[in-house]
């Protein structure tokens, strides 16, 4: 699969998951919409990605599915040539 598509999926799924967690917490914590949009959604998104990325790295690669794709994209490091002297 294309690395660009993989990276976009692995960004979008945690964003949607964080938003869903923030909306669910809003109903349980009686927060206003500005708090959910401005603070809680980014924090929940960061936590969602962090938890499942750590689980994927340290427990099992199967947790990558919770980020939208089973493995992170692999980028090739470019070989830089030194300029001639």
C-alpha positions as a printed Julia matrix, in Angstrom:
85×3 Matrix{Float64}:
   0.0    0.0    0.0
   1.18   3.52  -0.72
   3.02   5.19   2.19
   1.06   8.41   1.69
  -2.27   6.62   1.99
  -1.06   4.63   5.0
   0.13   7.76   6.79
  -3.13   9.58   6.07
  -5.21   6.68   7.39
  -3.03   6.41  10.49
  -3.61  10.14  11.09
  -7.33  10.22  10.35
  -8.36   7.23  12.44
  -6.84   8.57  15.7
  -8.36  11.99  14.95
 -11.81  10.42  14.58
 -11.23   8.22  17.63
 -10.12  11.2   19.71
 -13.14  13.19  18.62
 -15.47  10.32  19.57
 -13.82   9.99  22.97
 -14.09  13.75  23.52
 -17.77  13.78  22.56
 -18.46  10.85  24.88
 -16.62  12.6   27.72
 -18.56  15.79  27.06
 -21.8   14.0   27.81
 -20.39  12.51  31.0
 -18.6   15.63  32.23
 -21.09  18.34  31.17
 -18.51  20.41  29.26
 -19.35  23.14  26.78
 -18.64  22.71  23.07
 -15.68  25.13  23.11
 -13.86  23.03  25.71
 -14.44  19.89  23.67
 -13.29  21.46  20.4
 -10.36  23.47  21.71
  -8.88  21.28  24.42
 -10.42  17.88  24.89
 -10.4   16.67  21.27
  -6.66  17.28  20.68
  -5.77  15.77  24.06
  -7.96  12.71  23.44
  -6.53  12.33  19.92
  -2.97  12.49  21.22
  -3.78   9.97  23.97
  -5.56   7.62  21.54
  -2.63   7.62  19.12
  -0.05   7.36  21.89
  -1.68   4.42  23.66
  -2.18   2.32  20.54
   1.17   3.25  18.99
   2.97   2.17  22.17
   0.87  -0.99  22.3
   1.76  -1.69  18.65
   5.45  -1.15  19.32
   5.82  -2.94  22.67
   2.99  -5.47  22.93
   1.93  -6.68  19.49
   1.79  -5.32  15.93
  -1.89  -6.33  15.91
  -2.73  -3.12  17.79
  -1.87  -1.17  14.64
  -5.34  -1.98  13.29
  -6.76   0.38  15.9
  -4.83   3.12  14.13
  -6.38   2.25  10.78
  -3.62   0.13   9.28
  -1.64  -2.76  10.67
   1.83  -1.24  10.36
   3.39   2.21  10.2
   4.53   3.56   6.83
   8.15   2.86   5.97
  10.08   5.76   4.54
  13.37   5.31   2.78
  16.19   7.52   3.96
  17.72   9.32   1.0
  21.42   8.85   0.46
  22.99  12.25   0.28
  26.18  12.56  -1.69
  28.82  14.92  -0.42
  29.76  17.64  -2.88
  33.21  17.31  -4.44
  35.95  19.45  -2.9
